[in-house]
Amino acid sequence: MIQRNLLSLLLIALLGTGLCAAQSNETANYGVTNAANDLGLNTFSAALEGAGLVNILDNQGVLLFGRGFFAVFAPNDEAFANVTDIDIDSIMENKTDLERVLGYHVVWNDGLFSNISEVSSLKTLQGENLTIDNQNGLKVNGASELTSKEYDSGVIYVIDQVLVPKKSAAAGVVETANDLGAKKFASAIKAAGLVDQLSGQGLLGIASLAEGPFTVFAPSDEAFDNAKVSLDAINKKEGGMRTLLSYHMVEASALQNRTDQGSVKSLQGDSMAVDEGAGLVGGARVLKSERYDNGIVYVIDQVLIPVRLSM
């Protein structure tokens, strides 16, 4: 059964090769699937394609500030074949479940460590933590590292077990913003009805209408407090808060059509100045970041206000 599912995933991967290759060749010479295939991780590589995680792990479609990179804990083929505590066949056939399980094997390192031996716990893309033990070789939740390989956007650590998360859902943009300390921004995007769009669920649940990935600039709670007078005035304007929040978001298509490297078009429609090297967007400083299942959230130290709302 697992072999049939693997073949199906490989067929899907082949059908999507043209688009993925076109995107990867522009910015990444050696992507996550290249490294996984070179390591002989056939099942894991096919699962990444089936879950739609390849572009995310290759940092496609998002603005990057700083030197963040992925740590990917990839079970080898034998580990997938030996799974007994979950129905791996069922998971392989369900994109949402597959994304959740694979997300539990991925960590976004935003400067937290330069060497994995420095840490004892890491938060995953899925939202739960992994226990790291370096006393007798690297172990991740008890799974042993067999080998590792760098790729353009991170490092793959091959492990001998499939890691099983406890939660039934992957971390979304709200959970990520809350975790970063941007709770007021998280509440605002919920109230404005922007969560489904940022999570890539697609209009009326239609996958082909899904957007993203997104680069989301989330003002810190302190930034919201400092802008209270302006925010109160904007709240009184029809659609004012949704317009303001959309100015803090950049969709992948805006980056694909980008001609000026010093600015980028926001989801709201207006452009903002960006300096990835200096860590600045619209004059605000990027403080820290965390990946979520359809993009990346950056906490910034100011609320960005488009000209149309400042009049």
MILUM-473061 format. One record per atom (N, C-alpha, C): residue number from 1; residue in one letter; x negated, y, z negated. Coordinates in steps of 0.02 Angstrom, whole numbers, plus 50000, padded with zeros to 5 digits. Layout:
BEGIN
   resi   resn      px      py      pz
    NUM      a       X       Y       Z
...
This chain:
BEGIN
   resi   resn      px      py      pz
      1      m   49959   49939   50000
      1      m   50000   50000   50000
      1      m   49957   50063   50000
      2      i   49905   50063   49957
      2      i   49863   50122   49953
      2      i   49826   50135   50018
      3      q   49808   50078   50054
      3      q   49774   50085   50118
      3      q   49819   50119   50169
      4      r   49884   50099   50170
      4      r   49931   50130   50217
      4      r   49939   50204   50202
      5      n   49944   50222   50138
      5      n   49951   50292   50119
      5      n   49889   50331   50139
      6      l   49830   50300   50130
      6      l   49768   50333   50148
      6      l   49767   50347   50223
      7      l   49788   50297   50263
      7      l   49790   50307   50336
      7      l   49836   50364   50355
      8      s   49894   50368   50321
      8      s   49942   50422   50335
      8      s   49911   50490   50320
      9      l   49876   50494   50263
      9      l   49844   50557   50245
      9      l   49789   50576   50294
     10      l   49752   50525   50317
     10      l   49699   50538   50365
     10      l   49728   50564   50431
     11      l   49786   50537   50452
     11      l   49819   50560   50513
     11      l   49840   50633   50506
     12      i   49869   50649   50447
     12      i   49888   50719   50435
     12      i   49827   50764   50438
     13      a   49773   50740   50408
     13      a   49711   50780   50408
     13      a   49686   50792   50479
     14      l   49690   50740   50522
     14      l   49667   50748   50591
     14      l   49709   50797   50630
     15      l   49775   50795   50617
     15      l   49820   50841   50653
     15      l   49806   50913   50634
     16      g   49784   50924   50571
     16      g   49771   50992   50549
     16      g   49699   51014   50557
     17      t   49657   50972   50588
     17      t   49586   50986   50592
     17      t   49572   51050   50630
     18      g   49609   51063   50684
     18      g   49595   51121   50725
     18      g   49599   51185   50685
     19      l   49654   51195   50647
     19      l   49663   51256   50609
     19      l   49611   51261   50554
     20      c   49602   51206   50516
     20      c   49554   51208   50460
     20      c   49484   51223   50485
     21      a   49465   51192   50541
     21      a   49398   51202   50567
     21      a   49388   51274   50590
     22      a   49441   51302   50621
     22      a   49435   51371   50645
     22      a   49425   51418   50588
     23      q   49460   51406   50532
     23      q   49454   51450   50474
     23      q   49386   51439   50439
     24      s   49366   51376   50432
     24      s   49305   51360   50395
     24      s   49243   51385   50432
     25      n   49242   51380   50499
     25      n   49183   51398   50536
     25      n   49166   51472   50530
     26      e   49217   51513   50514
     26      e   49205   51584   50509
     26      e   49166   51601   50446
     27      t   49179   51566   50391
     27      t   49151   51587   50327
     27      t   49114   51531   50291
     28      a   49121   51469   50311
     28      a   49088   51416   50275
     28      a   49059   51364   50323
     29      n   48994   51356   50321
     29      n   48961   51308   50365
     29      n   48965   51238   50337
     30      y   48972   51232   50272
     30      y   48972   51167   50240
     30      y   49027   51167   50186
     31      g   49087   51145   50207
     31      g   49144   51148   50163
     31      g   49151   51088   50118
     32      v   49205   51089   50078
     32      v   49215   51036   50029
     32      v   49226   50968   50061
     33      t   49261   50966   50118
     33      t   49271   50901   50151
     33      t   49208   50875   50183
     34      n   49165   50921   50206
     34      n   49100   50899   50232
     34      n   49061   50863   50178
     35      a   49058   50895   50119
     35      a   49020   50866   50063
     35      a   49052   50801   50040
     36      a   49119   50800   50035
     36      a   49154   50740   50012
     36      a   49142   50682   50060
     37      n   49145   50695   50124
     37      n   49133   50642   50174
     37      n   49061   50617   50172
     38      d   49014   50663   50162
     38      d   48944   50643   50158
     38      d   48931   50600   50096
     39      l   48972   50610   50044
     39      l   48966   50570   49983
     39      l   49005   50505   49987
     40      g   49040   50493   50042
     40      g   49079   50432   50050
     40      g   49144   50432   50012
     41      l   49171   50492   49998
     41      l   49233   50498   49959
     41      l   49293   50500   50006
     42      n   49307   50444   50038
     42      n   49359   50443   50090
     42      n   49428   50457   50062
     43      t   49446   50425   50007
     43      t   49513   50434   49978
     43      t   49521   50505   49951
     44      f   49470   50529   49916
     44      f   49473   50596   49888
     44      f   49478   50649   49944
     45      s   49439   50641   49996
     45      s   49441   50688   50051
     45      s   49510   50690   50084
     46      a   49539   50631   50096
     46      a   49606   50628   50126
     46      a   49658   50657   50079
     47      a   49650   50646   50014
     47      a   49697   50673   49965
     47      a   49694   50749   49963
     48      l   49635   50778   49969
     48      l   49629   50851   49972
     48      l   49668   50880   50031
     49      e   49662   50847   50088
     49      e   49699   50869   50148
     49      e   49774   50862   50136
     50      g   49796   50806   50108
     50      g   49866   50795   50096
     50      g   49897   50844   50047
     51      a   49856   50866   49999
     51      a   49880   50913   49948
     51      a   49874   50986   49970
     52      g   49842   50997   50027
     52      g   49833   51066   50051
     52      g   49784   51106   50010
     53      l   49734   51073   49981
     53      l   49686   51107   49937
     53      l   49620   51124   49971
     54      v   49611   51104   50033
     54      v   49546   51114   50066
     54      v   49528   51188   50071
     55      n   49574   51229   50097
     55      n   49559   51300   50105
     55      n   49548   51334   50039
     56      i   49585   51313   49988
     56      i   49574   51342   49921
     56      i   49504   51328   49896
     57      l   49482   51265   49902
     57      l   49416   51246   49877
     57      l   49360   51273   49921
     58      d   49377   51295   49982
     58      d   49328   51328   50025
     58      d   49333   51405   50019
     59      n   49374   51429   49972
     59      n   49382   51501   49960
     59      n   49406   51538   50022
     60      q   49450   51505   50060
     60      q   49479   51537   50120
     60      q   49540   51578   50100
     61      g   49546   51638   50129
     61      g   49607   51677   50121
     61      g   49610   51720   50059
     62      v   49556   51725   50020
     62      v   49556   51769   49961
     62      v   49495   51814   49961
     63      l   49502   51873   49930
     63      l   49445   51916   49919
     63      l   49404   51887   49862
     64      l   49339   51892   49867
     64      l   49295   51866   49815
     64      l   49253   51921   49785
     65      f   49257   51928   49720
     65      f   49217   51976   49683
     65      f   49172   51936   49636
     66      g   49108   51951   49636
     66      g   49062   51914   49592
     66      g   49041   51848   49623
     67      r   49016   51803   49580
     67      r   48987   51741   49604
     67      r   49026   51680   49579
     68      g   49090   51683   49578
     68      g   49129   51626   49557
     68      g   49122   51567   49604
     69      f   49125   51506   49576
     69      f   49120   51447   49618
     69      f   49159   51390   49585
     70      f   49172   51338   49623
     70      f   49211   51281   49599
     70      f   49165   51225   49574
     71      a   49187   51192   49520
     71      a   49159   51127   49500
     71      a   49214   51077   49514
     72      v   49200   51031   49560
     72      v   49250   50982   49582
     72      v   49229   50913   49558
     73      f   49271   50882   49516
     73      f   49256   50816   49490
     73      f   49295   50765   49533
     74      a   49259   50732   49578
     74      a   49291   50691   49630
     74      a   49283   50616   49615
     75      p   49338   50580   49602
     75      p   49334   50508   49592
     75      p   49312   50473   49657
     76      n   49270   50423   49651
     76      n   49251   50386   49710
     76      n   49307   50339   49731
     77      d   49298   50306   49789
     77      d   49351   50263   49816
     77      d   49369   50206   49768
     78      e   49319   50179   49735
     78      e   49330   50124   49688
     78      e   49373   50147   49629
     79      a   49362   50209   49606
     79      a   49402   50236   49551
     79      a   49476   50240   49571
     80      f   49490   50263   49632
     80      f   49559   50266   49655
     80      f   49590   50196   49660
     81      a   49551   50149   49684
     81      a   49576   50080   49692
     81      a   49591   50047   49626
     82      n   49557   50069   49572
     82      n   49564   50036   49507
     82      n   49613   50071   49460
     83      v   49648   50122   49484
     83      v   49696   50158   49441
     83      v   49752   50112   49420
     84      t   49767   50111   49354
     84      t   49821   50069   49328
     84      t   49871   50108   49286
     85      d   49851   50167   49260
     85      d   49895   50202   49213
     85      d   49942   50251   49247
     86      i   49937   50260   49313
     86      i   49985   50301   49350
     86      i   50000   50266   49416
     87      d   50057   50284   49447
     87      d   50076   50255   49511
     87      d   50042   50296   49566
     88      i   49981   50278   49584
     88      i   49942   50317   49631
     88      i   49974   50318   49700
     89      d   50008   50264   49719
     89      d   50041   50262   49784
     89      d   50095   50315   49789
     90      s   50135   50320   49735
     90      s   50189   50370   49734
     90      s   50160   50441   49735
     91      i   50106   50452   49698
     91      i   50075   50518   49695
     91      i   50047   50537   49763
     92      m   50017   50489   49798
     92      m   49989   50502   49864
     92      m   50042   50524   49914
     93      e   50104   50504   49903
     93      e   50158   50520   49949
     93      e   50194   50585   49932
     94      n   50176   50615   49874
     94      n   50211   50675   49852
     94      n   50161   50732   49846
     95      k   50167   50782   49890
     95      k   50118   50836   49893
     95      k   50112   50874   49827
     96      t   50170   50886   49794
     96      t   50169   50923   49731
     96      t   50132   50884   49677
     97      d   50147   50820   49671
     97      d   50113   50778   49621
     97      d   50039   50772   49637
     98      l   50023   50765   49700
     98      l   49954   50757   49721
     98      l   49914   50820   49706
     99      e   49945   50878   49719
     99      e   49912   50942   49704
     99      e   49900   50949   49629
    100      r   49949   50927   49589
    100      r   49942   50932   49516
    100      r   49884   50887   49491
    101      v   49882   50825   49514
    101      v   49830   50779   49491
    101      v   49761   50802   49515
    102      l   49755   50822   49578
    102      l   49691   50844   49603
    102      l   49669   50909   49570
    103      g   49718   50953   49555
    103      g   49702   51016   49521
    103      g   49671   51005   49453
    104      y   49687   50947   49422
    104      y   49658   50929   49358
    104      y   49585   50909   49365
    105      h   49562   50901   49426
    105      h   49492   50883   49439
    105      h   49451   50943   49462
    106      v   49480   51003   49459
    106      v   49446   51062   49486
    106      v   49441   51117   49434
    107      v   49383   51147   49429
    107      v   49370   51202   49382
    107      v   49344   51262   49421
    108      w   49371   51322   49406
    108      w   49344   51384   49436
    108      w   49297   51415   49385
    109      n   49234   51422   49404
    109      n   49183   51449   49359
    109      n   49171   51522   49376
    110      d   49200   51566   49336
    110      d   49192   51638   49345
    110      d   49137   51664   49298
    111      g   49077   51637   49307
    111      g   49021   51659   49266
    111      g   49020   51629   49196
    112      l   49064   51580   49183
    112      l   49066   51549   49116
    112      l   49002   51511   49101
    113      f   48975   51478   49152
    113      f   48913   51440   49142
    113      f   48872   51439   49206
    114      s   48806   51433   49197
    114      s   48762   51425   49255
    114      s   48741   51352   49261
    115      n   48746   51316   49206
    115      n   48732   51244   49206
    115      n   48787   51210   49166
    116      i   48815   51158   49194
    116      i   48873   51126   49162
    116      i   48855   51096   49094
    117      s   48791   51086   49081
    117      s   48771   51059   49016
    117      s   48780   51110   48960
    118      e   48796   51173   48978
    118      e   48805   51226   48929
    118      e   48874   51225   48896
    119      v   48921   51187   48923
    119      v   48991   51191   48899
    119      v   49015   51124   48873
    120      s   49067   51127   48832
    120      s   49097   51066   48805
    120      s   49170   51058   48826
    121      s   49198   51111   48855
    121      s   49268   51109   48877
    121      s   49277   51157   48935
    122      l   49317   51138   48984
    122      l   49329   51180   49042
    122      l   49403   51178   49061
    123      k   49430   51236   49079
    123      k   49499   51239   49101
    123      k   49503   51224   49175
    124      t   49552   51183   49194
    124      t   49559   51162   49264
    124      t   49606   51206   49303
    125      l   49606   51198   49368
    125      l   49653   51233   49412
    125      l   49724   51214   49395
    126      q   49734   51153   49371
    126      q   49801   51129   49352
    126      q   49826   51161   49287
    127      g   49780   51186   49246
    127      g   49800   51221   49185
    127      g   49778   51189   49120
    128      e   49763   51125   49121
    128      e   49740   51091   49060
    128      e   49663   51091   49056
    129      n   49638   51075   48996
    129      n   49566   51074   48986
    129      n   49537   51005   48996
    130      l   49473   51003   49017
    130      l   49434   50942   49020
    130      l   49381   50944   48966
    131      t   49367   50886   48936
    131      t   49313   50881   48887
    131      t   49249   50861   48922
    132      i   49196   50901   48911
    132      i   49131   50889   48943
    132      i   49082   50864   48890
    133      d   49049   50809   48904
    133      d   49000   50780   48859
    133      d   48935   50769   48897
    134      n   48881   50800   48873
    134      n   48816   50795   48908
    134      n   48764   50757   48867
    135      q   48784   50721   48816
    135      q   48735   50689   48771
    135      q   48697   50633   48806
    136      n   48731   50592   48844
    136      n   48700   50536   48879
    136      n   48721   50537   48952
    137      g   48702   50589   48988
    137      g   48726   50599   49056
    137      g   48793   50634   49054
    138      l   48813   50665   49108
    138      l   48876   50702   49111
    138      l   48936   50656   49109
    139      k   48981   50669   49063
    139      k   49045   50634   49060
    139      k   49101   50685   49057
    140      v   49154   50672   49095
    140      v   49211   50717   49099
    140      v   49273   50677   49078
    141      n   49301   50695   49020
    141      n   49356   50655   48991
    141      n   49339   50581   48989
    142      g   49276   50566   48976
    142      g   49254   50496   48972
    142      g   49230   50466   49037
    143      a   49246   50499   49094
    143      a   49223   50474   49159
    143      a   49150   50495   49170
    144      s   49110   50449   49196
    144      s   49039   50462   49206
    144      s   49024   50491   49274
    145      e   48978   50540   49275
    145      e   48954   50567   49339
    145      e   48907   50517   49371
    146      l   48917   50504   49435
    146      l   48875   50458   49472
    146      l   48823   50494   49514
    147      t   48843   50550   49544
    147      t   48798   50592   49584
    147      t   48832   50659   49594
    148      s   48798   50705   49625
    148      s   48828   50771   49638
    148      s   48800   50800   49702
    149      k   48837   50849   49729
    149      k   48815   50880   49791
    149      k   48844   50950   49795
    150      e   48803   50999   49813
    150      e   48827   51067   49821
    150      e   48859   51076   49890
    151      y   48909   51119   49893
    151      y   48936   51142   49957
    151      y   48942   51217   49953
    152      d   48965   51250   50006
    152      d   48961   51322   50010
    152      d   48997   51358   49953
    153      s   49051   51330   49928
    153      s   49091   51365   49876
    153      s   49090   51330   49808
    154      g   49044   51282   49799
    154      g   49042   51249   49734
    154      g   48999   51187   49733
    155      v   49015   51144   49685
    155      v   48979   51081   49675
    155      v   49029   51024   49667
    156      i   49017   50969   49701
    156      i   49058   50909   49691
    156      i   49019   50862   49645
    157      y   49051   50842   49590
    157      y   49024   50791   49545
    157      y   49064   50727   49555
    158      v   49032   50675   49580
    158      v   49067   50612   49591
    158      v   49074   50576   49524
    159      i   49135   50555   49507
    159      i   49148   50521   49443
    159      i   49180   50453   49456
    160      d   49178   50410   49405
    160      d   49200   50340   49414
    160      d   49270   50326   49389
    161      q   49309   50379   49375
    161      q   49379   50369   49354
    161      q   49422   50425   49383
    162      v   49486   50411   49393
    162      v   49535   50462   49409
    162      v   49560   50492   49344
    163      l   49558   50558   49339
    163      l   49580   50592   49278
    163      l   49655   50606   49283
    164      v   49691   50593   49228
    164      v   49764   50599   49229
    164      v   49787   50656   49184
    165      p   49818   50708   49212
    165      p   49842   50763   49171
    165      p   49905   50744   49131
    166      k   49919   50781   49079
    166      k   49978   50768   49038
    166      k   50038   50809   49064
    167      k   50025   50870   49086
    167      k   50078   50913   49109
    167      k   50106   50891   49176
    168      s   50170   50905   49186
    168      s   50204   50883   49247
    168      s   50202   50934   49303
    169      a   50171   50993   49290
    169      a   50169   51045   49341
    169      a   50101   51079   49341
    170      a   50083   51107   49398
    170      a   50019   51143   49403
    170      a   50028   51214   49376
    171      a   49972   51246   49358
    171      a   49975   51314   49332
    171      a   49991   51362   49390
    172      g   50039   51406   49378
    172      g   50059   51455   49428
    172      g   50031   51524   49412
    173      v   50053   51573   49450
    173      v   50026   51641   49442
    173      v   50044   51671   49374
    174      v   50103   51656   49348
    174      v   50124   51683   49283
    174      v   50081   51655   49227
    175      e   50073   51589   49227
    175      e   50032   51557   49175
    175      e   49960   51582   49178
    176      t   49935   51592   49238
    176      t   49866   51614   49246
    176      t   49857   51686   49222
    177      a   49903   51730   49240
    177      a   49900   51800   49216
    177      a   49905   51803   49140
    178      n   49949   51764   49112
    178      n   49955   51761   49039
    178      n   49890   51738   49006
    179      d   49861   51687   49035
    179      d   49799   51659   49008
    179      d   49742   51710   49010
    180      l   49743   51754   49060
    180      l   49691   51804   49067
    180      l   49704   51866   49024
    181      g   49761   51868   48990
    181      g   49776   51925   48948
    181      g   49814   51981   48983
    182      a   49843   51965   49041
    182      a   49883   52014   49078
    182      a   49957   51996   49070
    183      k   49979   51993   49009
    183      k   50047   51970   48993
    183      k   50100   52018   49019
    184      k   50088   52082   49016
    184      k   50138   52131   49039
    184      k   50145   52128   49115
    185      f   50091   52116   49150
    185      f   50095   52107   49222
    185      f   50134   52043   49238
    186      a   50121   51990   49200
    186      a   50157   51927   49211
    186      a   50232   51937   49202
    187      s   50251   51973   49150
    187      s   50322   51986   49138
    187      s   50352   52028   49194
    188      a   50313   52075   49219
    188      a   50338   52120   49271
    188      a   50350   52083   49337
    189      i   50305   52038   49356
    189      i   50315   52003   49420
    189      i   50374   51953   49414
    190      k   50385   51927   49354
    190      k   50444   51885   49345
    190      k   50508   51926   49353
    191      a   50510   51984   49321
    191      a   50569   52027   49324
    191      a   50582   52053   49395
    192      a   50528   52062   49433
    192      a   50535   52088   49501
    192      a   50550   52033   49552
    193      g   50550   51970   49530
    193      g   50567   51915   49576
    193      g   50512   51899   49626
    194      l   50448   51908   49606
    194      l   50393   51897   49651
    194      l   50358   51830   49641
    195      v   50378   51792   49591
    195      v   50341   51732   49572
    195      v   50343   51679   49626
    196      d   50403   51665   49654
    196      d   50409   51613   49706
    196      d   50365   51629   49766
    197      q   50365   51692   49786
    197      q   50325   51712   49844
    197      q   50251   51702   49830
    198      l   50228   51723   49771
    198      l   50157   51717   49754
    198      l   50137   51644   49745
    199      s   50185   51602   49727
    199      s   50170   51531   49717
    199      s   50174   51491   49782
    200      g   50192   51525   49837
    200      g   50192   51492   49902
    200      g   50249   51443   49911
    201      q   50306   51456   49879
    201      q   50361   51408   49884
    201      q   50400   51415   49949
    202      g   50395   51473   49981
    202      g   50429   51481   50045
    202      g   50501   51502   50036
    203      l   50527   51542   50083
    203      l   50596   51565   50081
    203      l   50643   51505   50084
    204      l   50690   51502   50037
    204      l   50740   51448   50033
    204      l   50707   51380   50027
    205      g   50645   51379   50001
    205      g   50610   51316   49991
    205      g   50582   51286   50055
    206      i   50582   51324   50110
    206      i   50557   51299   50174
    206      i   50482   51307   50176
    207      a   50445   51251   50178
    207      a   50372   51253   50173
    207      a   50340   51294   50227
    208      s   50368   51292   50288
    208      s   50337   51327   50344
    208      s   50342   51403   50336
    209      l   50384   51426   50290
    209      l   50391   51498   50278
    209      l   50351   51521   50217
    210      a   50312   51475   50189
    210      a   50271   51492   50130
    210      a   50215   51540   50149
    211      e   50196   51583   50102
    211      e   50143   51631   50113
    211      e   50084   51615   50068
    212      g   50029   51649   50082
    212      g   49971   51641   50039
    212      g   49914   51607   50076
    213      p   49859   51597   50040
    213      p   49850   51613   49970
    213      p   49847   51689   49958
    214      f   49855   51708   49896
    214      f   49857   51778   49877
    214      f   49798   51797   49832
    215      t   49774   51858   49841
    215      t   49729   51889   49793
    215      t   49772   51937   49753
    216      v   49776   51925   49688
    216      v   49821   51964   49644
    216      v   49779   52004   49595
    217      f   49789   52070   49594
    217      f   49754   52113   49547
    217      f   49802   52129   49490
    218      a   49788   52101   49432
    218      a   49833   52107   49374
    218      a   49804   52156   49324
    219      p   49835   52215   49317
    219      p   49811   52262   49266
    219      p   49816   52231   49196
    220      s   49766   52243   49155
    220      s   49766   52217   49087
    220      s   49823   52249   49047
    221      d   49840   52221   48991
    221      d   49892   52250   48948
    221      d   49873   52321   48927
    222      e   49809   52332   48914
    222      e   49786   52399   48896
    222      e   49796   52447   48954
    223      a   49784   52425   49015
    223      a   49795   52468   49073
    223      a   49868   52487   49080
    224      f   49913   52438   49067
    224      f   49985   52453   49069
    224      f   50003   52505   49016
    225      d   49976   52498   48957
    225      d   49990   52546   48903
    225      d   49965   52616   48921
    226      n   49906   52620   48952
    226      n   49878   52685   48970
    226      n   49916   52719   49026
    227      a   49954   52680   49064
    227      a   49992   52709   49121
    227      a   50066   52713   49105
    228      k   50084   52712   49042
    228      k   50155   52708   49022
    228      k   50197   52765   49051
    229      v   50172   52826   49050
    229      v   50211   52883   49075
    229      v   50226   52874   49150
    230      s   50174   52856   49188
    230      s   50184   52846   49260
    230      s   50230   52787   49274
    231      l   50222   52733   49235
    231      l   50264   52674   49246
    231      l   50337   52688   49230
    232      d   50349   52727   49178
    232      d   50418   52745   49160
    232      d   50451   52784   49217
    233      a   50413   52829   49248
    233      a   50439   52869   49304
    233      a   50452   52825   49365
    234      i   50406   52779   49378
    234      i   50413   52734   49436
    234      i   50472   52687   49427
    235      n   50484   52666   49365
    235      n   50540   52621   49350
    235      n   50607   52652   49367
    236      k   50610   52718   49365
    236      k   50673   52753   49379
    236      k   50688   52759   49453
    237      k   50637   52745   49495
    237      k   50647   52748   49567
    237      k   50674   52681   49592
    238      e   50718   52683   49640
    238      e   50746   52621   49667
    238      e   50691   52578   49699
    239      g   50684   52518   49674
    239      g   50632   52473   49700
    239      g   50562   52494   49682
    240      g   50556   52542   49637
    240      g   50490   52570   49620
    240      g   50442   52520   49591
    241      m   50464   52479   49543
    241      m   50418   52432   49511
    241      m   50397   52377   49559
    242      r   50443   52353   49600
    242      r   50424   52301   49649
    242      r   50373   52329   49699
    243      t   50383   52391   49720
    243      t   50335   52424   49765
    243      t   50267   52429   49732
    244      l   50266   52450   49670
    244      l   50203   52457   49633
    244      l   50167   52390   49627
    245      l   50204   52339   49607
    245      l   50173   52273   49597
    245      l   50146   52244   49662
    246      s   50184   52255   49717
    246      s   50162   52229   49782
    246      s   50098   52263   49806
    247      y   50085   52322   49779
    247      y   50023   52358   49796
    247      y   49962   52324   49763
    248      h   49975   52280   49716
    248      h   49921   52244   49680
    248      h   49909   52175   49710
    249      m   49935   52162   49770
    249      m   49931   52095   49799
    249      m   49908   52099   49871
    250      v   49865   52052   49890
    250      v   49840   52047   49958
    250      v   49852   51976   49983
    251      e   49884   51969   50041
    251      e   49899   51904   50069
    251      e   49845   51884   50120
    252      a   49835   51820   50129
    252      a   49782   51796   50172
    252      a   49784   51826   50242
    253      s   49844   51836   50269
    253      s   49849   51864   50337
    253      s   49819   51934   50341
    254      a   49821   51972   50286
    254      a   49792   52039   50286
    254      a   49716   52036   50291
    255      l   49687   51982   50265
    255      l   49614   51974   50269
    255      l   49594   51950   50338
    256      q   49636   51908   50369
    256      q   49621   51882   50436
    256      q   49621   51938   50488
    257      n   49663   51990   50474
    257      n   49669   52046   50521
    257      n   49628   52106   50498
    258      r   49585   52097   50451
    258      r   49547   52152   50422
    258      r   49493   52176   50470
    259      t   49492   52242   50482
    259      t   49441   52271   50526
    259      t   49394   52317   50487
    260      d   49418   52347   50433
    260      d   49378   52392   50391
    260      d   49358   52354   50328
    261      q   49294   52340   50320
    261      q   49272   52302   50261
    261      q   49276   52342   50197
    262      g   49288   52407   50203
    262      g   49293   52449   50143
    262      g   49363   52458   50118
    263      s   49412   52426   50152
    263      s   49481   52432   50129
    263      s   49519   52369   50150
    264      v   49577   52360   50120
    264      v   49618   52302   50136
    264      v   49691   52321   50128
    265      k   49734   52293   50170
    265      k   49805   52309   50168
    265      k   49840   52267   50115
    266      s   49878   52300   50073
    266      s   49913   52265   50019
    266      s   49978   52235   50044
    267      l   50008   52193   50004
    267      l   50073   52163   50021
    267      l   50126   52217   50027
    268      q   50118   52271   49991
    268      q   50165   52327   49992
    268      q   50161   52365   50057
    269      g   50104   52361   50093
    269      g   50099   52394   50158
    269      g   50045   52446   50162
    270      d   50027   52477   50106
    270      d   49975   52528   50106
    270      d   49907   52495   50096
    271      s   49855   52529   50118
    271      s   49788   52503   50108
    271      s   49757   52530   50044
    272      m   49709   52492   50018
    272      m   49672   52514   49959
    272      m   49597   52502   49972
    273      a   49557   52544   49939
    273      a   49485   52537   49947
    273      a   49460   52478   49906
    274      v   49415   52439   49934
    274      v   49385   52383   49899
    274      v   49310   52383   49909
    275      d   49275   52363   49856
    275      d   49203   52354   49858
    275      d   49188   52291   49820
    276      e   49184   52235   49856
    276      e   49175   52170   49823
    276      e   49108   52167   49786
    277      g   49057   52198   49815
    277      g   48991   52197   49783
    277      g   48989   52233   49717
    278      a   49023   52291   49714
    278      a   49024   52330   49652
    278      a   49080   52309   49605
    279      g   49125   52265   49629
    279      g   49180   52241   49587
    279      g   49233   52295   49576
    280      l   49249   52333   49629
    280      l   49298   52387   49623
    280      l   49354   52378   49674
    281      v   49415   52394   49653
    281      v   49472   52394   49698
    281      v   49515   52455   49680
    282      g   49525   52499   49728
    282      g   49563   52559   49716
    282      g   49537   52600   49658
    283      g   49473   52597   49645
    283      g   49443   52633   49589
    283      g   49445   52596   49524
    284      a   49482   52541   49520
    284      a   49486   52501   49459
    284      a   49430   52448   49460
    285      r   49407   52431   49400
    285      r   49354   52382   49394
    285      r   49382   52312   49382
    286      v   49356   52264   49419
    286      v   49375   52194   49409
    286      v   49339   52168   49347
    287      l   49377   52139   49300
    287      l   49349   52117   49237
    287      l   49336   52041   49235
    288      k   49383   52002   49258
    288      k   49375   51929   49258
    288      k   49426   51899   49304
    289      s   49419   51834   49318
    289      s   49464   51802   49366
    289      s   49480   51731   49345
    290      e   49534   51705   49375
    290      e   49552   51635   49366
    290      e   49591   51614   49428
    291      r   49577   51554   49453
    291      r   49614   51529   49510
    291      r   49681   51500   49487
    292      y   49731   51505   49531
    292      y   49794   51470   49519
    292      y   49811   51431   49582
    293      d   49868   51398   49583
    293      d   49880   51349   49637
    293      d   49893   51380   49706
    294      n   49897   51446   49711
    294      n   49906   51477   49777
    294      n   49864   51540   49784
    295      g   49807   51541   49751
    295      g   49764   51600   49758
    295      g   49720   51613   49698
    296      i   49709   51677   49685
    296      i   49665   51698   49631
    296      i   49693   51760   49597
    297      v   49687   51764   49531
    297      v   49709   51823   49493
    297      v   49647   51857   49465
    298      y   49640   51922   49479
    298      y   49588   51963   49449
    298      y   49620   52011   49399
    299      v   49593   52014   49340
    299      v   49615   52065   49292
    299      v   49576   52129   49306
    300      i   49611   52185   49311
    300      i   49578   52250   49323
    300      i   49595   52298   49267
    301      d   49555   52351   49261
    301      d   49561   52396   49203
    301      d   49605   52456   49214
    302      q   49639   52460   49271
    302      q   49685   52515   49285
    302      q   49746   52490   49323
    303      v   49801   52526   49318
    303      v   49859   52514   49360
    303      v   49847   52552   49425
    304      l   49856   52518   49482
    304      l   49847   52550   49547
    304      l   49914   52580   49570
    305      i   49914   52643   49588
    305      i   49976   52677   49607
    305      i   49970   52703   49678
    306      p   50010   52676   49725
    306      p   50006   52701   49794
    306      p   50030   52773   49799
    307      v   50008   52807   49850
    307      v   50023   52879   49858
    307      v   50098   52890   49859
    308      r   50135   52846   49892
    308      r   50208   52857   49899
    308      r   50244   52857   49832
    309      l   50215   52826   49781
    309      l   50246   52826   49714
    309      l   50218   52879   49668
    310      s   50166   52914   49689
    310      s   50136   52963   49645
    310      s   50164   53033   49657
    311      m   50210   53038   49705
    311      m   50239   53104   49721
    311      m   50299   53119   49678
